[in-house]
Amino acid sequence: MTRTRFLLAATVLATLPFLSCSKSEDEGKLSVGFLLKSKGNQYFVTCEKGARAAAEELDIDLRVDGPISADPAKQNEIVENWITDGLDVIVAACENKDSISTALRKAQEAGIKVVTYDADAQSDVRSFFANQATAKGIGEKLIDTTAELIGGEGEYAIITGTLTSANLNEWIAHLKERQAAEYPAMKLLDVRPCDDNKDKAQQEATNLLSAHPNLKAIISVCSPGVPGAAEAVKQAGKSGDVKVVGLGLPSENRAYVKEGVTQAVILWSPEDLGYLAVQAGVALKKGELEKGAESFTVGKLGELKIEGDSIILATPMTFTKENIDDFDF
């Protein structure tokens, strides 16, 4: 062997242990993509907090991404990039059920395990849905609470995220069904989208108040819509006259609730939901969670019920002036 070849061989051999070690470390750690509906929504910021807690507990490589605002096309792009990167698991909150399903189906075909949370995709493109509560339970809780506040009669309106958001539409469908059956003296006037933006929600609520002087309540099925509607009611000088009810974080609504502008905020723990979703995705990849299971025991949450392919986190909680200071998320 010539001196040049000897030195080249020695150099290559000397670097092998370091190359091997780096490759081994990468291969030994599961990679999980955690997809948000939108980065600017505090609800999903809180979901991410739970996801990161699970990632630390499980010692995985967690990648968090999402559009700046609700954008199905951007979600698809992110999923496509994760497929190219060869992630082990994708955990997704789906802005548009049909739009993202093609990309998630492709991910499954590539051997990536898929779990959805908060908002589902088509059922054949994921193994489990980490469900914050049943759609029926959410819709009925919203309308029952509102009906109690306005005496079961009068006009109300709904603020939603986007008109194409599958989970929000399902909640609204159950809300309408319950209202028609139990509160026929109530009348739904309009459903207005705010694109998960508080300022737009405020403008939509202001328009509703101007157009409908007899409006008795505004219900928001997306978290930015609750403080947005509350601010509109407050600015219009109708605090208490027009009730504000919706799905939101205690932290974003505490001031309005304590002032009496918002009467009730309804939610589960989004931090626990993010934690559950990541735990489920990793358990699925490791073969510790399989289709047909009736329960799933997950870290700090304990044993949770599985209905079909939905892992149920909890029943919705109601935050009012009396208890909202007891919650810090």
C-alpha positions in Angstrom: 0.0 0.0 0.0 1.4 3.4 -0.9 1.8 6.0 1.8 -1.0 8.2 0.3 -3.5 5.3 0.3 -2.5 4.3 3.8 -3.1 7.9 5.1 -6.5 8.0 3.3 -7.6 4.7 4.8 -6.5 5.7 8.3 -8.4 8.9 8.0 -11.6 7.1 6.9 -11.3 4.5 9.7 -10.6 7.2 12.3 -13.9 9.0 11.4 -16.1 5.9 11.4 -16.8 5.7 15.1 -18.1 9.3 15.1 -20.2 8.7 12.0 -21.6 5.5 13.5 -22.4 7.1 16.8 -24.3 10.0 15.2 -26.3 7.7 12.9 -27.1 5.4 15.9 -28.4 8.3 17.9 -30.6 9.5 15.1 -32.1 6.1 14.5 -32.7 5.4 18.1 -35.0 8.4 18.7 -38.5 8.5 17.2 -39.4 11.5 15.2 -42.9 13.0 15.6 -44.4 15.8 13.6 -47.0 17.8 15.6 -49.2 19.8 13.2 -51.1 22.9 14.4 -54.2 24.4 12.8 -52.6 27.8 13.2 -49.6 29.2 15.1 -51.3 32.4 16.1 -54.1 30.7 18.0 -53.5 30.6 21.7 -55.5 27.3 22.0 -52.9 25.5 19.8 -50.0 27.2 21.6 -51.4 25.5 24.7 -51.8 22.2 22.9 -48.1 22.5 21.9 -47.2 22.9 25.5 -48.7 19.5 26.3 -47.1 17.9 23.2 -43.7 19.1 24.3 -44.2 17.8 27.8 -45.0 14.4 26.3 -42.0 14.6 24.1 -39.7 15.2 27.0 -41.2 12.4 28.9 -40.9 10.0 26.0 -37.5 11.2 24.8 -38.5 11.8 21.2 -37.6 14.3 18.5 -40.7 16.5 18.2 -41.2 18.9 15.3 -44.0 21.4 15.6 -45.3 23.4 12.7 -48.4 24.9 11.3 -49.7 27.8 9.2 -49.6 31.3 10.6 -53.4 31.4 10.2 -55.9 28.7 9.2 -54.6 27.5 5.8 -55.3 23.9 4.5 -52.9 24.3 1.6 -50.0 25.1 4.0 -50.9 22.2 6.2 -50.6 19.9 3.2 -47.3 21.3 2.3 -46.0 20.7 5.9 -47.2 17.1 5.8 -45.5 16.5 2.4 -42.2 17.8 3.8 -42.5 15.5 6.8 -43.1 12.6 4.4 -39.9 13.5 2.5 -38.0 13.8 5.8 -39.2 10.2 6.7 -40.7 11.0 10.1 -42.0 8.1 12.2 -45.3 9.6 13.3 -47.5 12.5 12.3 -50.0 14.0 14.8 -52.3 16.4 13.1 -55.1 18.9 13.9 -56.9 19.1 10.5 -58.2 22.4 9.3 -60.0 20.8 6.3 -60.9 17.2 6.7 -61.0 16.3 3.0 -58.1 18.5 1.9 -55.5 17.0 4.2 -56.6 13.4 3.9 -54.8 12.9 0.6 -51.5 13.9 2.2 -52.1 11.9 5.3 -53.0 8.8 3.2 -49.7 9.2 1.4 -47.9 9.4 4.8 -49.5 6.1 5.9 -48.5 4.5 2.6 -44.9 5.6 3.3 -45.1 3.7 6.7 -45.7 6.8 8.9 -48.1 6.3 11.8 -50.9 8.9 11.8 -53.0 10.2 14.7 -55.3 13.2 14.6 -56.3 15.5 17.4 -58.8 18.3 18.0 -60.1 18.1 14.4 -60.2 14.8 12.5 -59.4 13.7 9.0 -61.1 11.0 7.1 -61.1 7.9 9.3 -59.1 5.7 6.8 -56.0 8.0 6.8 -55.2 7.7 10.5 -55.3 5.0 13.2 -56.8 7.0 16.1 -58.4 10.4 16.8 -57.4 12.0 20.2 -60.8 13.5 20.8 -61.2 16.3 23.3 -64.9 15.3 23.9 -67.7 14.0 21.8 -69.0 16.3 19.2 -72.5 15.7 20.5 -71.4 16.6 24.0 -69.8 19.8 22.9 -72.7 21.0 20.8 -75.3 20.2 23.5 -73.2 21.8 26.2 -73.0 25.1 24.3 -76.7 25.3 23.5 -77.9 24.1 26.9 -75.8 26.7 28.6 -77.0 29.5 26.3 -80.6 28.4 26.7 -80.4 28.6 30.4 -78.9 32.1 30.3 -81.7 33.5 28.0 -84.6 31.6 29.3 -84.9 29.2 26.4 -86.2 31.8 23.9 -84.9 34.5 21.6 -82.5 35.1 18.8 -78.9 34.0 18.8 -75.9 33.9 16.4 -72.8 31.8 16.0 -69.2 32.8 15.3 -67.1 30.0 13.9 -63.5 29.6 12.8 -63.9 28.8 9.1 -67.0 27.5 7.2 -65.0 24.5 6.0 -63.7 23.4 9.4 -65.1 19.9 9.8 -65.0 19.6 13.6 -66.6 23.0 14.2 -69.3 22.2 11.6 -70.0 19.0 13.4 -70.4 20.8 16.8 -72.7 23.3 15.2 -74.8 20.5 13.6 -75.3 18.9 17.1 -76.0 22.3 18.6 -78.7 23.0 16.0 -80.3 19.6 16.4 -80.5 20.0 20.2 -81.9 23.5 19.9 -84.6 22.4 17.4 -85.7 19.6 19.7 -85.4 21.2 23.1 -85.6 25.0 22.6 -88.0 25.7 19.7 -88.5 29.2 20.9 -84.9 30.0 20.1 -83.9 31.1 16.6 -80.5 31.0 15.0 -80.0 34.1 12.8 -76.5 33.6 11.3 -73.2 31.7 11.4 -70.3 34.0 10.7 -66.6 32.9 10.2 -63.7 34.8 11.9 -60.8 32.8 10.4 -59.6 32.1 13.9 -58.8 35.8 14.4 -60.0 37.7 17.4 -60.2 41.1 15.6 -62.2 39.6 12.8 -64.5 37.9 15.4 -65.0 41.3 17.0 -66.0 42.9 13.7 -68.4 40.0 12.8 -70.0 40.3 16.3 -70.3 44.1 15.8 -72.0 43.6 12.5 -74.4 41.0 14.1 -75.3 43.5 16.9 -76.0 46.2 14.4 -78.1 44.0 12.1 -80.1 42.3 14.8 -81.2 44.7 17.6 -83.1 41.9 19.4 -80.1 39.5 19.5 -79.9 37.8 22.9 -76.8 35.7 22.6 -73.6 35.1 20.6 -72.1 31.6 20.8 -68.5 31.1 19.6 -67.3 27.6 18.6 -63.7 28.7 18.2 -61.5 30.1 20.9 -60.5 33.5 19.4 -64.2 34.2 18.8 -65.1 34.4 22.5 -63.0 37.4 23.5 -63.7 38.9 20.1 -67.4 38.7 20.6 -67.1 39.9 24.2 -65.2 43.0 23.2 -67.9 43.8 20.6 -70.6 43.5 23.1 -68.7 45.6 25.6 -68.0 48.4 23.1 -71.7 48.4 22.1 -72.7 48.9 25.7 -74.7 45.7 25.7 -72.9 43.8 28.5 -75.3 41.5 30.2 -78.1 42.2 27.7 -76.4 40.1 25.0 -75.0 36.9 26.5 -71.6 35.7 25.3 -70.9 31.9 25.5 -68.2 29.9 23.8 -65.3 27.5 23.6 -62.2 29.2 24.9 -59.3 29.4 27.3 -59.9 30.7 30.8 -56.7 32.8 30.5 -58.0 34.6 27.4 -61.5 35.3 28.8 -60.9 35.8 32.5 -61.3 39.6 32.4 -64.5 39.5 30.4 -66.0 36.8 32.6 -65.2 38.7 35.8 -66.7 41.9 34.3 -69.9 40.1 33.4 -69.5 40.6 29.7 -69.0 36.8 29.0 -71.2 34.6 31.0 -69.7 31.1 30.4 -66.6 29.7 28.8 -66.6 26.0 28.0 -63.5 23.9 27.3 -61.4 20.9 28.1 -57.7 21.1 28.8 -55.9 21.7 25.5 -52.6 21.0 27.2 -53.8 17.6 28.1 -55.1 17.1 24.6 -51.7 17.8 23.0 -50.1 15.5 25.6 -52.5 12.7 24.8 -52.1 13.0 21.1 -48.3 12.7 21.1 -48.5 9.8 23.6 -51.0 8.0 21.4 -48.8 8.5 18.3 -45.7 7.1 20.0 -47.6 4.2 21.6 -49.0 3.3 18.1 -45.5 3.3 16.6 -44.2 1.1 19.4 -47.1 -1.4 19.1 -48.4 -0.5 22.6 -51.7 0.9 21.2 -53.5 -1.2 18.6 -56.8 -1.0 16.7 -59.7 -2.5 18.7 -58.4 -1.4 22.1 -61.1 -0.2 24.4 -58.9 1.9 26.7 -55.6 3.6 26.7 -53.5 4.3 29.8 -51.4 7.4 29.2 -49.0 8.9 31.7 -50.4 11.5 34.0 -53.9 11.2 32.5 -54.4 7.6 33.6 -56.9 5.3 31.8 -59.0 6.9 29.1 -61.9 5.3 27.2 -61.7 4.5 23.5 -64.9 4.7 21.5 -64.3 3.0 18.2 -61.1 4.7 17.1 -61.6 7.8 19.2 -59.6 8.2 22.5 -61.9 10.4 24.6 -60.0 13.0 26.8 -62.9 14.3 28.9 -66.3 16.0 29.1 -66.3 19.8 28.6 -65.9 22.0 31.7 -67.7 25.3 32.2 -65.8 28.3 33.5 -67.8 31.1 35.2 -67.2 34.1 37.4 -67.3 31.7 40.4 -64.6 29.3 39.3 -62.5 30.8 36.5 -59.7 31.9 38.8 -59.1 28.2 39.7 -57.7 27.5 36.2 -54.4 28.7 34.8 -54.4 27.6 31.2 
